[in-house]
Amino acid sequence: MKKNKKNTDPIEKLSSFAFTMSVIGICTVGICPAFGAMGVAVPLVMKLKGAKVSPAVESKNKKALLGGIIALCLFAVDVALLVIFKDKI
C-alpha cells in the first residue's frame, strides 16, 4: 500500500490544522475564541521551537496566524456588542 506523503509529516498536519481552525474562527465571526487561539498558537510554537519548515508550511503558518488574530479580534467585537446591546436583547 502507498502512503500519502502529504499526510505523514506532523509539521504539515499541524500547519493545516492551525489554518483550518483560523478559517473556522473567521467563518463563525469569532464566536468561539478557541478557534482563533489555535490558529495563533501553533505557528507561534513552531517559530519559538525553531522547527524547520518548508516554504509552503511557512506560508500556511503566516496565513493561520493572521486568520487567528482576525478571529480573536472578532471575538472582542462580539463581546463589545453583547455588552452594548445586552439590555435590548
C-alpha angles and dihedrals in degrees: 000000000000119000119218104249093205094060098046099070110086092203091058091046092052091046091051090047092053092047092049092049093051092049091050089049091054093044091053089050091243095296091142114041092198091079092054092043092055090047089056101036101054097054092042093051091048090051095045093048091048096237114185106237134177120246090255092054091045090053092049090049091053090050091047091050093050092045091048092052090049091049091051091049089051088053090054089050090050091053092047091051090048092052093046096047101031093111093051096051 
